[in-house]
Amino acid sequence: MSVEYKDDQEDWLTVCLKYLLFVFNFLFWVGGAAVLGVGVWTLVEKSDYLSLLASSTFAVSAYILILAGSLVVVTGFLGCCAVIREQRSCLSTYFFCLLFIFLIELVAGVLAYVYYQKLSEELKQHLNQTMTENYAQPGKEAITLAVDRLQQDFKCCGSNNSHDWVASVYISSKQAENRVVPDSCCKTITPVCGRRDHPSNIYKVEGGCITKLEQFLADHLLVIGAVGIGVACLQGRLVMAVAAEQPSITAAAGDSNADCSC
């Protein structure tokens, strides 16, 4: 009788542990979906602006989040397989995958935070040079498109102000056709509208495009940093919880030596 009671108790423990790991998986997936979503949003939302940055840290942070979010999908699937098939080797692999993803997300968050501190100085040093030397030049189509979109989206003209364009290679060339600013500075774009730089015709924004772009990128970096570090901490707690439960789970799983295929 006591043997049957003991078997029933072990079965009940196994079921509880399975449900517990499924809950961990669900929370892990939610965090991974958030990370993946933020990474994709960062690259898709006005991704043209990345060509205006001297550093690739902003894009790298987003790509790391996308990588981490994608790994969550695979890891969650592995976790489900491990629970269903009750395989020790899978559970151990699952635990190390959790730890690896936690570290990846933490790195992305820290990179975003560090770059956030340097963003203002980088834009001040490089944005004006990039706009005046590369706009409408052969082989610089991506930068030209980015500058036009930047000025139209943020309703600004020039790096600091519209007078920055006086020193640009484009405005000094015959290609400009006597424009004093690119047409993308105009409030209403028409052919050669950039010949007039009166406030009624072009955008005159205090601080120019640097201020606008800095705020836009800073907002994105704050989200990347918060999601990367925040979700990493949440998933770190899950890793610790899984590690604490792993001896019980693996004991309930038996001594199966099967591989992790599902």
C-alpha positions in Angstrom: 0.0 0.0 0.0 2.8 2.3 0.9 4.5 1.5 -2.4 1.4 2.6 -4.3 1.1 5.7 -2.3 4.8 6.5 -3.0 4.3 6.0 -6.8 1.2 8.2 -6.7 3.2 10.9 -5.0 6.0 10.7 -7.5 3.5 10.9 -10.4 1.9 13.9 -8.8 5.4 15.6 -8.4 6.3 14.9 -12.0 3.0 16.4 -13.3 3.6 19.5 -11.1 7.1 19.9 -12.3 6.0 19.6 -15.9 3.4 22.3 -15.5 5.9 24.5 -13.7 8.4 24.2 -16.6 5.6 25.0 -19.1 4.9 28.2 -17.1 8.6 29.1 -17.3 8.5 28.4 -21.0 5.4 30.7 -21.5 7.0 33.6 -19.6 10.2 33.1 -21.5 8.4 33.2 -24.8 6.6 36.4 -23.8 9.9 38.1 -22.9 11.5 36.8 -26.2 8.6 38.1 -28.2 9.0 41.5 -26.6 12.8 41.5 -27.4 12.2 40.3 -31.0 9.5 42.9 -31.5 11.7 45.8 -30.3 14.6 44.7 -32.4 12.5 44.5 -35.6 10.8 47.8 -34.7 14.1 49.6 -34.3 15.4 48.5 -37.7 12.2 48.9 -39.6 11.1 52.3 -38.1 13.0 54.9 -40.1 16.0 52.5 -40.7 17.3 54.9 -43.4 18.7 57.0 -40.7 21.3 54.4 -39.8 23.4 55.5 -42.8 23.8 58.9 -41.2 25.5 57.5 -38.1 29.3 57.1 -37.9 29.0 54.1 -35.5 27.1 50.9 -36.1 26.4 50.3 -32.4 22.7 51.3 -32.8 22.1 48.7 -35.5 24.2 46.1 -33.7 22.1 46.4 -30.6 18.9 45.9 -32.6 20.4 42.9 -34.5 21.4 41.3 -31.1 17.9 41.7 -29.8 16.5 40.0 -33.0 19.0 37.2 -32.6 18.0 36.7 -28.9 14.3 36.8 -29.7 14.7 34.3 -32.5 16.7 32.0 -30.2 13.8 32.1 -27.7 11.5 30.5 -30.2 14.0 27.6 -30.7 14.7 27.3 -27.0 11.1 27.3 -26.0 10.4 24.5 -28.5 13.4 22.6 -27.0 12.0 23.1 -23.5 8.6 21.7 -24.6 10.2 18.7 -26.1 12.3 18.1 -23.0 9.2 18.1 -20.8 7.1 16.0 -23.0 9.8 13.4 -23.7 11.2 13.6 -20.2 14.8 13.7 -21.4 17.6 14.7 -19.0 20.0 15.8 -21.8 17.3 18.1 -23.3 16.6 19.7 -20.0 20.3 20.4 -19.4 20.6 21.8 -22.9 17.5 23.9 -22.3 19.0 25.4 -19.1 22.3 26.4 -20.9 20.3 27.9 -23.7 18.4 30.1 -21.2 21.6 31.2 -19.7 23.1 32.0 -23.2 20.1 34.1 -24.2 20.1 35.9 -20.9 23.7 37.0 -21.6 22.9 38.1 -25.2 20.0 40.3 -24.1 22.1 41.8 -21.3 24.9 42.7 -23.8 22.4 44.4 -26.1 20.9 46.4 -23.3 24.4 47.5 -22.1 25.5 48.4 -25.6 22.3 50.6 -26.1 22.9 52.3 -22.7 26.6 53.0 -23.5 25.8 54.3 -27.0 23.1 56.5 -25.5 25.7 58.4 -23.6 27.8 59.0 -26.7 25.0 59.7 -29.2 24.9 63.5 -28.8 28.6 63.9 -29.3 28.7 61.6 -32.3 25.9 63.5 -34.1 27.5 66.9 -33.4 30.8 65.7 -34.9 29.6 63.7 -37.9 26.1 64.6 -39.0 26.9 68.0 -40.5 29.9 66.6 -42.3 27.9 63.7 -43.6 25.2 65.9 -44.9 27.3 68.6 -46.6 29.9 66.3 -48.1 27.8 63.3 -49.2 24.4 64.7 -50.2 23.5 64.0 -53.8 27.0 62.7 -54.6 27.7 59.6 -56.8 27.5 56.4 -54.8 25.9 58.1 -51.8 22.3 57.5 -52.8 21.5 55.9 -49.4 22.7 59.0 -47.5 20.8 61.3 -49.9 17.6 59.4 -49.4 18.2 59.4 -45.6 18.8 63.2 -45.5 15.7 63.9 -47.6 13.6 61.7 -45.4 15.1 63.1 -42.2 14.3 66.7 -43.3 10.8 65.9 -44.4 9.9 63.6 -41.5 11.2 65.9 -38.8 10.4 69.2 -40.6 13.9 70.5 -40.3 16.6 71.9 -42.6 20.3 71.4 -42.2 22.3 69.9 -39.4 22.1 72.9 -37.1 20.2 75.2 -39.3 19.5 75.9 -43.0 22.7 77.9 -43.3 24.8 74.7 -43.0 23.9 73.9 -46.6 25.9 76.9 -47.9 29.1 74.9 -47.3 27.8 71.7 -49.0 29.3 70.2 -52.1 25.9 69.8 -53.6 24.8 73.5 -53.3 28.1 74.6 -54.7 27.7 72.5 -57.8 25.9 73.2 -61.0 23.6 70.3 -60.2 21.9 72.5 -57.5 20.6 74.9 -60.2 20.9 77.9 -57.9 19.3 76.2 -54.9 20.4 77.4 -51.5 19.0 74.4 -49.8 17.8 70.9 -51.0 14.1 70.7 -52.1 13.5 68.4 -49.1 13.8 71.4 -46.8 10.6 72.9 -48.3 7.3 72.8 -46.5 5.7 72.0 -49.8 8.0 70.2 -52.2 7.9 71.5 -55.8 10.6 71.5 -58.5 13.6 73.8 -57.5 11.6 75.1 -54.5 15.0 75.1 -52.6 16.0 78.4 -54.3 14.2 80.3 -51.6 15.2 79.9 -48.0 12.6 82.2 -46.5 10.8 80.8 -43.4 7.6 80.8 -45.3 9.1 78.3 -47.8 11.4 76.1 -45.8 11.6 74.7 -42.3 13.4 76.8 -39.7 13.7 74.7 -36.6 15.8 75.7 -33.6 18.6 73.2 -33.2 18.2 71.8 -36.7 18.0 68.2 -37.6 20.6 67.2 -35.0 18.2 67.9 -32.2 15.4 66.0 -33.9 17.4 63.0 -34.8 19.1 62.8 -31.4 15.8 62.7 -29.6 14.4 60.1 -32.0 17.4 57.8 -31.6 17.7 58.4 -27.9 14.0 57.3 -27.4 14.8 54.1 -29.4 18.0 53.4 -27.4 16.1 53.8 -24.1 13.6 51.3 -25.2 16.3 48.9 -26.5 18.2 49.3 -23.2 15.2 48.9 -21.0 13.8 45.9 -22.9 17.3 44.2 -23.2 18.3 44.6 -19.5 14.7 44.3 -18.1 13.8 41.2 -20.0 17.3 39.7 -19.3 16.8 40.2 -15.6 13.4 38.6 -15.7 14.7 35.7 -17.7 17.7 35.5 -15.4 15.3 34.9 -12.5 13.7 32.2 -14.6 17.1 30.6 -15.3 17.7 30.6 -11.5 14.3 29.0 -10.9 14.9 26.4 -13.6 18.3 25.7 -12.1 16.8 25.2 -8.7 14.2 22.9 -10.0 16.4 21.0 -12.4 17.5 18.2 -10.0 13.9 17.4 -9.3 12.9 17.6 -12.9 15.8 15.5 -14.1 15.1 12.9 -11.4 11.5 12.7 -12.4 12.6 12.4 -16.0 14.5 9.2 -15.3 17.8 8.1 -16.9 16.8 8.4 -20.5 19.8 8.9 -22.8 17.7 9.7 -25.9 18.7 12.7 -28.0 16.8 16.0 -28.0 14.9 15.5 -31.3 11.2 15.8 -31.1 
